[in-house]
Amino acid sequence: MWQRQIDGLSDVAVCTCAGYGSLDSLPDMAEAVLRTAPERFSIAGHSMGGRVALQVYRLAPQRVARIALLNSGYLPRAAGEAGQEETRKRGELVALAQSQGMHAMLRQWLPPMIDSRRINDTALVNSIVEMMSRKTPEIFAAQIRALLARPDATAVLEQIQCPALLLTGREDGWSGPAQHAAMSAKIAGSQLAIIPDCGHMSTLERPAEVTAALRTWLAQPV
């Protein structure tokens, strides 16, 4: 997911990726990050990882030098019918992964997640499917439980005092520009980057543009 950015930023940063294993709560994932991270570090999170990054900041703001939230969100699961519908749809994906495997689930999950004009980009689609197929249905189910129980991070956004980047794709229908503009408005001095011709999977769809935005973010003094 992050390989192009790791390679592209190797001259200015030592980059590592967190692994969450079978953890099924965002606060637990954040604690796992803090156990292995340097004493002070910059953190970037994509999608669910952005929510983990917010929990990292909540737990240890003094350790976070910079924070970048990519294609992510901050609100809890909605109440009422909307929340029930999200639970149902995510549950259907888990059931598909468990009954037919990750590959079958991803072929259904992926199309709305990328810019619709790249649905027939075989190299991109296959690379995402193969990458995510390395995880098991059990890990997928654990991450869905974490997302459904996600805490409201509104207060965390308002507490952020370090350099912050909010980035998403202009065509991201899941966590799009309006949501990131709202997040940016809650963080004093934050930078908002909207990547054109890009959906939810920004680090893979537009790696050069994302890497450039992260390079500018990493150059901000702390």
TIVEXSE-999794 format. One record per residue: residue in three letters; x, y, z of N, C-alpha, C in turn; residue number from 1. Coordinates in steps of 0.05 Angstrom, whole numbers. Layout:
<atoms>
+------+--------+--------+--------+--------+--------+--------+--------+--------+--------+-----+
! code !   n_c1 !   n_c2 !   n_c3 !  ca_c1 !  ca_c2 !  ca_c3 !   c_c1 !   c_c2 !   c_c3 ! pos !
+------+--------+--------+--------+--------+--------+--------+--------+--------+--------+-----+
!  ALA !      X !      Y !      Z !      X !      Y !      Z !      X !      Y !      Z ! NUM !
...
+------+--------+--------+--------+--------+--------+--------+--------+--------+--------+-----+
</atoms>
This chain:
<atoms>
+------+--------+--------+--------+--------+--------+--------+--------+--------+--------+-----+
! code !   n_c1 !   n_c2 !   n_c3 !  ca_c1 !  ca_c2 !  ca_c3 !   c_c1 !   c_c2 !   c_c3 ! pos !
+------+--------+--------+--------+--------+--------+--------+--------+--------+--------+-----+
!  MET !     16 !    -24 !      0 !      0 !      0 !      0 !     17 !     25 !      0 !   1 !
!  TRP !     39 !     25 !     15 !     56 !     48 !     18 !     83 !     45 !      4 !   2 !
!  GLN !     88 !     24 !    -11 !    115 !     20 !    -21 !    126 !     42 !    -38 !   3 !
!  ARG !    109 !     53 !    -55 !    119 !     75 !    -72 !    127 !    100 !    -56 !   4 !
!  GLN !    112 !    104 !    -34 !    119 !    127 !    -17 !    144 !    121 !     -1 !   5 !
!  ILE !    147 !     97 !      9 !    171 !     89 !     24 !    195 !     93 !      7 !   6 !
!  ASP !    194 !     84 !    -18 !    216 !     87 !    -37 !    221 !    116 !    -43 !   7 !
!  GLY !    200 !    131 !    -48 !    203 !    158 !    -57 !    212 !    178 !    -35 !   8 !
!  LEU !    209 !    170 !    -10 !    216 !    188 !     12 !    240 !    178 !     28 !   9 !
!  SER !    253 !    158 !     17 !    275 !    145 !     32 !    299 !    164 !     37 !  10 !
!  ASP !    300 !    186 !     21 !    322 !    205 !     25 !    317 !    225 !     48 !  11 !
!  VAL !    292 !    226 !     57 !    285 !    245 !     78 !    273 !    233 !    102 !  12 !
!  ALA !    266 !    207 !    101 !    252 !    194 !    124 !    258 !    164 !    125 !  13 !
!  VAL !    260 !    154 !    149 !    260 !    125 !    153 !    231 !    116 !    157 !  14 !
!  CYS !    221 !    102 !    137 !    192 !     95 !    137 !    188 !     66 !    145 !  15 !
!  THR !    168 !     62 !    163 !    160 !     35 !    170 !    129 !     34 !    169 !  16 !
!  CYS !    119 !     10 !    164 !     90 !      6 !    164 !     81 !    -10 !    188 !  17 !
!  ALA !     59 !     -1 !    200 !     48 !    -15 !    223 !     33 !    -40 !    214 !  18 !
!  GLY !     33 !    -60 !    231 !     16 !    -84 !    226 !     -2 !    -88 !    251 !  19 !
!  TYR !    -27 !    -95 !    246 !    -46 !    -97 !    268 !    -54 !   -125 !    275 !  20 !
!  GLY !    -46 !   -144 !    258 !    -53 !   -172 !    263 !    -82 !   -176 !    266 !  21 !
!  SER !    -91 !   -189 !    287 !   -120 !   -195 !    290 !   -133 !   -176 !    310 !  22 !
!  LEU !   -120 !   -153 !    316 !   -133 !   -133 !    334 !   -159 !   -123 !    322 !  23 !
!  ASP !   -179 !   -119 !    338 !   -205 !   -111 !    328 !   -216 !    -86 !    341 !  24 !
!  SER !   -198 !    -68 !    350 !   -207 !    -42 !    359 !   -186 !    -21 !    352 !  25 !
!  LEU !   -195 !      2 !    344 !   -177 !     24 !    337 !   -159 !     32 !    360 !  26 !
!  PRO !   -169 !     35 !    384 !   -151 !     42 !    406 !   -129 !     21 !    411 !  27 !
!  ASP !   -136 !     -4 !    408 !   -116 !    -25 !    412 !    -95 !    -24 !    390 !  28 !
!  MET !   -104 !    -18 !    365 !    -85 !    -15 !    343 !    -66 !      9 !    349 !  29 !
!  ALA !    -77 !     31 !    359 !    -60 !     54 !    365 !    -40 !     47 !    387 !  30 !
!  GLU !    -48 !     32 !    407 !    -29 !     24 !    427 !     -7 !      7 !    416 !  31 !
!  ALA !    -14 !    -11 !    397 !      7 !    -27 !    384 !     27 !    -10 !    368 !  32 !
!  VAL !     17 !     11 !    355 !     35 !     29 !    341 !     54 !     42 !    361 !  33 !
!  LEU !     44 !     52 !    383 !     60 !     66 !    402 !     81 !     48 !    415 !  34 !
!  ARG !     76 !     22 !    417 !     95 !      4 !    429 !    120 !      1 !    412 !  35 !
!  THR !    117 !      4 !    386 !    140 !     -1 !    368 !    151 !     24 !    355 !  36 !
!  ALA !    137 !     47 !    358 !    146 !     72 !    345 !    169 !     85 !    360 !  37 !
!  PRO !    185 !    101 !    346 !    205 !    117 !    360 !    192 !    135 !    381 !  38 !
!  GLU !    209 !    147 !    398 !    198 !    164 !    419 !    183 !    188 !    407 !  39 !
!  ARG !    193 !    199 !    384 !    178 !    220 !    370 !    179 !    214 !    340 !  40 !
!  PHE !    157 !    217 !    327 !    154 !    208 !    299 !    132 !    223 !    285 !  41 !
!  SER !    133 !    222 !    259 !    111 !    232 !    242 !     94 !    208 !    234 !  42 !
!  ILE !     68 !    211 !    233 !     50 !    188 !    227 !     31 !    195 !    204 !  43 !
!  ALA !     29 !    177 !    185 !     10 !    180 !    163 !     -7 !    155 !    163 !  44 !
!  GLY !    -33 !    159 !    160 !    -51 !    136 !    159 !    -71 !    139 !    136 !  45 !
!  HIS !    -76 !    117 !    123 !    -95 !    117 !    100 !   -120 !    102 !    108 !  46 !
!  SER !   -143 !    114 !    103 !   -169 !    101 !    108 !   -171 !     93 !    138 !  47 !
!  MET !   -174 !     67 !    144 !   -175 !     59 !    172 !   -150 !     68 !    187 !  48 !
!  GLY !   -128 !     68 !    173 !   -103 !     76 !    186 !   -103 !    105 !    195 !  49 !
!  GLY !   -118 !    122 !    180 !   -121 !    150 !    189 !   -136 !    152 !    216 !  50 !
!  ARG !   -155 !    135 !    219 !   -170 !    134 !    245 !   -151 !    124 !    267 !  51 !
!  VAL !   -134 !    104 !    260 !   -115 !     95 !    280 !    -96 !    118 !    287 !  52 !
!  ALA !    -87 !    133 !    267 !    -69 !    155 !    272 !    -81 !    175 !    292 !  53 !
!  LEU !   -107 !    180 !    288 !   -121 !    199 !    307 !   -121 !    188 !    335 !  54 !
!  GLN !   -124 !    162 !    338 !   -123 !    150 !    365 !    -95 !    151 !    376 !  55 !
!  VAL !    -75 !    148 !    359 !    -47 !    151 !    368 !    -43 !    179 !    379 !  56 !
!  TYR !    -53 !    199 !    365 !    -50 !    226 !    375 !    -65 !    230 !    401 !  57 !
!  ARG !    -89 !    219 !    403 !   -105 !    221 !    428 !    -89 !    210 !    452 !  58 !
!  LEU !    -76 !    187 !    448 !    -61 !    174 !    469 !    -35 !    187 !    476 !  59 !
!  ALA !    -21 !    197 !    456 !      6 !    207 !    460 !     13 !    231 !    443 !  60 !
!  PRO !     -1 !    254 !    446 !      3 !    277 !    428 !     32 !    287 !    429 !  61 !
!  GLN !     45 !    284 !    452 !     72 !    294 !    455 !     92 !    279 !    438 !  62 !
!  ARG !     85 !    255 !    429 !    103 !    239 !    413 !    100 !    243 !    383 !  63 !
!  VAL !     78 !    256 !    375 !     72 !    259 !    346 !     82 !    286 !    336 !  64 !
!  ALA !    102 !    284 !    318 !    114 !    309 !    307 !     97 !    320 !    284 !  65 !
!  ARG !     85 !    303 !    268 !     68 !    311 !    246 !     47 !    289 !    242 !  66 !
!  ILE !     24 !    296 !    231 !      3 !    276 !    225 !     -9 !    281 !    198 !  67 !
!  ALA !    -12 !    259 !    183 !    -25 !    261 !    156 !    -47 !    241 !    155 !  68 !
!  LEU !    -71 !    250 !    147 !    -94 !    233 !    145 !   -103 !    231 !    116 !  69 !
!  LEU !   -101 !    207 !    104 !   -107 !    203 !     76 !   -132 !    187 !     72 !  70 !
!  ASN !   -151 !    198 !     56 !   -175 !    183 !     49 !   -188 !    171 !     74 !  71 !
!  SER !   -192 !    188 !     94 !   -200 !    177 !    120 !   -225 !    192 !    130 !  72 !
!  GLY !   -231 !    189 !    156 !   -254 !    202 !    168 !   -250 !    205 !    198 !  73 !
!  TYR !   -270 !    216 !    211 !   -268 !    221 !    239 !   -294 !    216 !    255 !  74 !
!  LEU !   -316 !    213 !    241 !   -342 !    209 !    255 !   -347 !    180 !    262 !  75 !
!  PRO !   -362 !    175 !    283 !   -370 !    147 !    290 !   -391 !    137 !    270 !  76 !
!  ARG !   -396 !    111 !    273 !   -418 !    100 !    257 !   -444 !    114 !    263 !  77 !
!  ALA !   -459 !    120 !    242 !   -483 !    135 !    245 !   -504 !    120 !    262 !  78 !
!  ALA !   -521 !    134 !    275 !   -543 !    122 !    289 !   -566 !    115 !    270 !  79 !
!  GLY !   -584 !     98 !    279 !   -608 !     92 !    263 !   -603 !     76 !    238 !  80 !
!  GLU !   -620 !     81 !    218 !   -620 !     65 !    194 !   -593 !     66 !    179 !  81 !
!  ALA !   -581 !     90 !    178 !   -555 !     92 !    164 !   -534 !     74 !    176 !  82 !
!  GLY !   -533 !     74 !    202 !   -513 !     57 !    216 !   -519 !     27 !    212 !  83 !
!  GLN !   -545 !     21 !    213 !   -553 !     -7 !    208 !   -546 !    -16 !    180 !  84 !
!  GLU !   -550 !      2 !    161 !   -543 !     -5 !    133 !   -513 !     -9 !    129 !  85 !
!  GLU !   -497 !      8 !    142 !   -468 !      4 !    141 !   -461 !    -23 !    153 !  86 !
!  THR !   -472 !    -30 !    175 !   -467 !    -56 !    188 !   -474 !    -79 !    170 !  87 !
!  ARG !   -497 !    -77 !    157 !   -506 !    -98 !    139 !   -487 !   -101 !    115 !  88 !
!  LYS !   -480 !    -79 !    102 !   -463 !    -81 !     79 !   -435 !    -91 !     85 !  89 !
!  ARG !   -424 !    -82 !    108 !   -398 !    -92 !    115 !   -400 !   -122 !    123 !  90 !
!  GLY !   -422 !   -129 !    136 !   -426 !   -157 !    143 !   -427 !   -175 !    118 !  91 !
!  GLU !   -440 !   -165 !     97 !   -441 !   -181 !     73 !   -414 !   -186 !     61 !  92 !
!  LEU !   -396 !   -166 !     62 !   -369 !   -169 !     52 !   -354 !   -189 !     68 !  93 !
!  VAL !   -357 !   -188 !     95 !   -344 !   -208 !    112 !   -353 !   -236 !    105 !  94 !
!  ALA !   -379 !   -239 !    102 !   -391 !   -265 !     96 !   -380 !   -276 !     69 !  95 !
!  LEU !   -378 !   -258 !     50 !   -368 !   -266 !     24 !   -338 !   -275 !     26 !  96 !
!  ALA !   -323 !   -260 !     41 !   -294 !   -267 !     45 !   -292 !   -294 !     58 !  97 !
!  GLN !   -310 !   -299 !     78 !   -308 !   -324 !     93 !   -318 !   -348 !     76 !  98 !
!  SER !   -337 !   -343 !     58 !   -349 !   -365 !     43 !   -334 !   -370 !     17 !  99 !
!  GLN !   -324 !   -349 !      4 !   -312 !   -352 !    -23 !   -283 !   -343 !    -24 ! 100 !
!  GLY !   -273 !   -331 !     -2 !   -245 !   -323 !     -1 !   -242 !   -293 !     -6 ! 101 !
!  MET !   -218 !   -283 !      1 !   -213 !   -254 !     -1 !   -213 !   -245 !    -31 ! 102 !
!  HIS !   -204 !   -261 !    -49 !   -203 !   -253 !    -77 !   -230 !   -247 !    -87 ! 103 !
!  ALA !   -250 !   -264 !    -81 !   -278 !   -259 !    -90 !   -289 !   -234 !    -77 ! 104 !
!  MET !   -284 !   -231 !    -51 !   -294 !   -207 !    -38 !   -283 !   -181 !    -50 ! 105 !
!  LEU !   -257 !   -182 !    -55 !   -244 !   -158 !    -65 !   -253 !   -150 !    -93 ! 106 !
!  ARG !   -260 !   -169 !   -109 !   -270 !   -163 !   -136 !   -297 !   -148 !   -134 ! 107 !
!  GLN !   -312 !   -152 !   -112 !   -337 !   -137 !   -108 !   -332 !   -111 !    -94 ! 108 !
!  TRP !   -313 !   -111 !    -75 !   -308 !    -87 !    -59 !   -293 !    -65 !    -74 ! 109 !
!  LEU !   -275 !    -73 !    -91 !   -256 !    -54 !   -103 !   -268 !    -33 !   -122 ! 110 !
!  PRO !   -285 !    -40 !   -141 !   -293 !    -20 !   -162 !   -302 !      7 !   -151 ! 111 !
!  PRO !   -318 !      9 !   -130 !   -325 !     36 !   -120 !   -302 !     51 !   -106 ! 112 !
!  MET !   -281 !     37 !   -101 !   -259 !     48 !    -85 !   -238 !     63 !   -102 ! 113 !
!  ILE !   -239 !     59 !   -129 !   -220 !     73 !   -146 !   -235 !     91 !   -166 ! 114 !
!  ASP !   -220 !    109 !   -178 !   -232 !    126 !   -199 !   -245 !    108 !   -220 ! 115 !
!  SER !   -270 !    113 !   -226 !   -286 !     96 !   -244 !   -273 !     93 !   -271 ! 116 !
!  ARG !   -257 !    113 !   -279 !   -244 !    111 !   -305 !   -221 !     92 !   -306 ! 117 !
!  ARG !   -214 !     80 !   -282 !   -192 !     61 !   -281 !   -201 !     33 !   -274 ! 118 !
!  ILE !   -227 !     28 !   -277 !   -237 !      1 !   -271 !   -224 !    -19 !   -290 ! 119 !
!  ASN !   -218 !    -11 !   -314 !   -206 !    -30 !   -333 !   -175 !    -28 !   -333 ! 120 !
!  ASP !   -164 !    -15 !   -314 !   -135 !    -14 !   -311 !   -126 !    -39 !   -297 ! 121 !
!  THR !   -121 !    -60 !   -313 !   -115 !    -86 !   -303 !    -92 !    -87 !   -283 ! 122 !
!  ALA !    -71 !    -72 !   -290 !    -47 !    -72 !   -273 !    -54 !    -61 !   -245 ! 123 !
!  LEU !    -69 !    -39 !   -244 !    -76 !    -27 !   -218 !    -95 !    -46 !   -203 ! 124 !
!  VAL !   -116 !    -55 !   -216 !   -136 !    -71 !   -203 !   -123 !    -97 !   -192 ! 125 !
!  ASN !   -108 !   -111 !   -209 !    -96 !   -136 !   -200 !    -76 !   -132 !   -177 ! 126 !
!  SER !    -61 !   -110 !   -178 !    -42 !   -105 !   -157 !    -56 !   -101 !   -130 ! 127 !
!  ILE !    -79 !    -87 !   -130 !    -93 !    -82 !   -105 !   -105 !   -108 !    -95 ! 128 !
!  VAL !   -118 !   -123 !   -113 !   -130 !   -149 !   -105 !   -109 !   -168 !    -94 ! 129 !
!  GLU !    -87 !   -170 !   -108 !    -66 !   -189 !    -99 !    -55 !   -180 !    -72 ! 130 !
!  MET !    -50 !   -154 !    -69 !    -40 !   -144 !    -43 !    -58 !   -150 !    -20 ! 131 !
!  MET !    -84 !   -144 !    -23 !   -102 !   -148 !     -1 !   -110 !   -177 !      3 ! 132 !
!  SER !   -107 !   -193 !    -17 !   -113 !   -222 !    -15 !    -93 !   -236 !      3 ! 133 !
!  ARG !    -71 !   -223 !     10 !    -51 !   -235 !     28 !    -61 !   -236 !     57 ! 134 !
!  LYS !    -81 !   -220 !     62 !    -94 !   -220 !     89 !   -116 !   -241 !     89 ! 135 !
!  THR !   -122 !   -251 !    113 !   -142 !   -272 !    116 !   -170 !   -260 !    121 ! 136 !
!  PRO !   -191 !   -276 !    116 !   -218 !   -267 !    123 !   -221 !   -260 !    152 ! 137 !
!  GLU !   -205 !   -274 !    169 !   -207 !   -269 !    198 !   -196 !   -241 !    205 ! 138 !
!  ILE !   -174 !   -234 !    192 !   -163 !   -207 !    196 !   -182 !   -186 !    185 ! 139 !
!  PHE !   -194 !   -191 !    162 !   -213 !   -173 !    150 !   -237 !   -169 !    169 ! 140 !
!  ALA !   -247 !   -191 !    180 !   -270 !   -189 !    199 !   -262 !   -173 !    224 ! 141 !
!  ALA !   -238 !   -176 !    234 !   -229 !   -161 !    257 !   -228 !   -131 !    251 ! 142 !
!  GLN !   -218 !   -124 !    227 !   -217 !    -96 !    220 !   -245 !    -84 !    215 ! 143 !
!  ILE !   -263 !   -100 !    205 !   -291 !    -90 !    203 !   -303 !    -85 !    230 ! 144 !
!  ARG !   -298 !   -102 !    249 !   -308 !    -98 !    276 !   -296 !    -72 !    288 ! 145 !
!  ALA !   -271 !    -67 !    282 !   -258 !    -42 !    292 !   -271 !    -18 !    279 ! 146 !
!  LEU !   -277 !    -19 !    253 !   -289 !      4 !    240 !   -317 !      9 !    249 ! 147 !
!  LEU !   -332 !    -12 !    253 !   -360 !     -9 !    262 !   -361 !      3 !    290 ! 148 !
!  ALA !   -341 !     -2 !    306 !   -340 !      9 !    334 !   -323 !     34 !    336 ! 149 !
!  ARG !   -317 !     46 !    314 !   -299 !     69 !    313 !   -309 !     92 !    331 ! 150 !
!  PRO !   -290 !    103 !    347 !   -298 !    125 !    364 !   -301 !    152 !    349 ! 151 !
!  ASP !   -315 !    170 !    360 !   -317 !    197 !    349 !   -291 !    212 !    355 ! 152 !
!  ALA !   -277 !    220 !    334 !   -251 !    233 !    337 !   -253 !    263 !    333 ! 153 !
!  THR !   -277 !    275 !    334 !   -279 !    304 !    331 !   -262 !    319 !    350 ! 154 !
!  ALA !   -262 !    311 !    375 !   -247 !    326 !    396 !   -217 !    323 !    391 ! 155 !
!  VAL !   -208 !    300 !    380 !   -180 !    296 !    374 !   -171 !    316 !    352 ! 156 !
!  LEU !   -187 !    319 !    331 !   -179 !    338 !    310 !   -175 !    366 !    321 ! 157 !
!  GLU !   -192 !    374 !    339 !   -191 !    401 !    350 !   -167 !    405 !    368 ! 158 !
!  GLN !   -155 !    383 !    377 !   -132 !    385 !    395 !   -105 !    384 !    381 ! 159 !
!  ILE !   -105 !    377 !    355 !    -80 !    374 !    340 !    -66 !    401 !    337 ! 160 !
!  GLN !    -41 !    401 !    345 !    -25 !    426 !    344 !      1 !    423 !    328 ! 161 !
!  CYS !      5 !    399 !    316 !     29 !    395 !    300 !     22 !    398 !    270 ! 162 !
!  PRO !     41 !    400 !    252 !     35 !    402 !    223 !     18 !    378 !    214 ! 163 !
!  ALA !     -4 !    385 !    200 !    -24 !    364 !    193 !    -30 !    367 !    163 ! 164 !
!  LEU !    -32 !    344 !    150 !    -40 !    342 !    122 !    -65 !    326 !    120 ! 165 !
!  LEU !    -85 !    337 !    106 !   -110 !    322 !     99 !   -110 !    318 !     69 ! 166 !
!  LEU !   -110 !    293 !     60 !   -108 !    287 !     32 !   -129 !    267 !     23 ! 167 !
!  THR !   -141 !    272 !      0 !   -159 !    252 !    -11 !   -160 !    255 !    -41 ! 168 !
!  GLY !   -174 !    236 !    -54 !   -178 !    238 !    -83 !   -203 !    253 !    -89 ! 169 !
!  ARG !   -202 !    268 !   -111 !   -226 !    284 !   -119 !   -249 !    266 !   -125 ! 170 !
!  GLU !   -243 !    241 !   -134 !   -265 !    222 !   -141 !   -269 !    201 !   -119 ! 171 !
!  ASP !   -259 !    206 !    -95 !   -264 !    188 !    -73 !   -293 !    191 !    -64 ! 172 !
!  GLY !   -309 !    171 !    -69 !   -337 !    172 !    -61 !   -342 !    162 !    -33 ! 173 !
!  TRP !   -322 !    151 !    -20 !   -325 !    140 !      7 !   -316 !    160 !     28 ! 174 !
!  SER !   -294 !    174 !     23 !   -284 !    194 !     42 !   -272 !    217 !     25 ! 175 !
!  GLY !   -290 !    233 !     15 !   -283 !    252 !     -6 !   -274 !    279 !      3 ! 176 !
!  PRO !   -272 !    298 !    -16 !   -262 !    325 !    -10 !   -277 !    340 !     11 ! 177 !
!  ALA !   -304 !    338 !     11 !   -319 !    353 !     31 !   -313 !    345 !     60 ! 178 !
!  GLN !   -310 !    318 !     63 !   -304 !    308 !     90 !   -276 !    317 !     99 ! 179 !
!  HIS !   -257 !    317 !     80 !   -230 !    326 !     87 !   -228 !    356 !     92 ! 180 !
!  ALA !   -244 !    371 !     77 !   -245 !    400 !     83 !   -256 !    405 !    111 ! 181 !
!  ALA !   -276 !    389 !    119 !   -287 !    392 !    146 !   -267 !    385 !    167 ! 182 !
!  MET !   -251 !    364 !    162 !   -230 !    357 !    180 !   -209 !    378 !    182 ! 183 !
!  SER !   -201 !    388 !    158 !   -180 !    409 !    158 !   -188 !    434 !    173 ! 184 !
!  ALA !   -214 !    441 !    171 !   -224 !    464 !    185 !   -222 !    462 !    215 ! 185 !
!  LYS !   -221 !    438 !    225 !   -219 !    433 !    254 !   -191 !    433 !    264 ! 186 !
!  ILE !   -171 !    433 !    246 !   -143 !    432 !    254 !   -129 !    458 !    246 ! 187 !
!  ALA !   -122 !    474 !    265 !   -109 !    500 !    259 !    -84 !    496 !    243 ! 188 !
!  GLY !    -82 !    511 !    221 !    -58 !    510 !    205 !    -54 !    486 !    187 ! 189 !
!  SER !    -74 !    469 !    185 !    -70 !    444 !    169 !    -71 !    450 !    139 ! 190 !
!  GLN !    -60 !    431 !    124 !    -59 !    433 !     95 !    -79 !    413 !     83 ! 191 !
!  LEU !    -94 !    422 !     63 !   -113 !    405 !     49 !   -104 !    400 !     21 ! 192 !
!  ALA !   -102 !    374 !     13 !    -93 !    367 !    -14 !   -115 !    349 !    -27 ! 193 !
!  ILE !   -125 !    358 !    -49 !   -145 !    342 !    -64 !   -131 !    333 !    -90 ! 194 !
!  ILE !   -128 !    307 !    -94 !   -113 !    296 !   -117 !   -133 !    291 !   -139 ! 195 !
!  PRO !   -130 !    303 !   -162 !   -148 !    299 !   -185 !   -145 !    271 !   -197 ! 196 !
!  ASP !   -167 !    262 !   -210 !   -166 !    236 !   -224 !   -158 !    214 !   -204 ! 197 !
!  CYS !   -170 !    213 !   -181 !   -161 !    195 !   -160 !   -185 !    188 !   -142 ! 198 !
!  GLY !   -187 !    162 !   -135 !   -208 !    153 !   -117 !   -197 !    149 !    -89 ! 199 !
!  HIS !   -207 !    128 !    -76 !   -200 !    122 !    -48 !   -172 !    111 !    -44 ! 200 !
!  MET !   -162 !     97 !    -64 !   -136 !     83 !    -61 !   -114 !    101 !    -71 ! 201 !
!  SER !   -111 !    124 !    -59 !    -94 !    146 !    -70 !    -64 !    138 !    -72 ! 202 !
!  THR !    -54 !    123 !    -52 !    -25 !    117 !    -52 !    -18 !     99 !    -76 ! 203 !
!  LEU !    -37 !     85 !    -86 !    -33 !     67 !   -109 !    -43 !     79 !   -135 ! 204 !
!  GLU !    -64 !     94 !   -134 !    -75 !    107 !   -158 !    -58 !    130 !   -168 ! 205 !
!  ARG !    -49 !    146 !   -150 !    -32 !    170 !   -157 !     -8 !    171 !   -139 ! 206 !
!  PRO !     10 !    152 !   -141 !     32 !    151 !   -122 !     50 !    175 !   -122 ! 207 !
!  ALA !     56 !    185 !   -146 !     75 !    208 !   -148 !     63 !    233 !   -134 ! 208 !
!  GLU !     38 !    238 !   -139 !     25 !    261 !   -127 !     23 !    259 !    -96 ! 209 !
!  VAL !     17 !    235 !    -87 !     16 !    231 !    -58 !     43 !    233 !    -45 ! 210 !
!  THR !     63 !    222 !    -58 !     90 !    224 !    -48 !     99 !    253 !    -46 ! 211 !
!  ALA !     93 !    269 !    -67 !    100 !    297 !    -67 !     87 !    312 !    -44 ! 212 !
!  ALA !     61 !    306 !    -39 !     47 !    319 !    -17 !     60 !    312 !     10 ! 213 !
!  LEU !     67 !    286 !     13 !     79 !    278 !     38 !    107 !    290 !     41 ! 214 !
!  ARG !    122 !    294 !     20 !    148 !    306 !     21 !    145 !    335 !     32 ! 215 !
!  THR !    126 !    349 !     21 !    122 !    377 !     31 !    114 !    377 !     60 ! 216 !
!  TRP !     97 !    358 !     68 !     88 !    355 !     96 !    112 !    349 !    114 ! 217 !
!  LEU !    130 !    331 !    106 !    153 !    324 !    122 !    173 !    347 !    125 ! 218 !
!  ALA !    172 !    365 !    106 !    190 !    388 !    107 !    182 !    410 !    126 ! 219 !
!  GLN !    157 !    408 !    136 !    148 !    429 !    154 !    162 !    427 !    181 ! 220 !
!  PRO !    172 !    449 !    191 !    186 !    448 !    217 !    168 !    441 !    240 ! 221 !
!  VAL !    181 !    427 !    259 !    166 !    419 !    283 !    180 !    429 !    308 ! 222 !
+------+--------+--------+--------+--------+--------+--------+--------+--------+--------+-----+
</atoms>
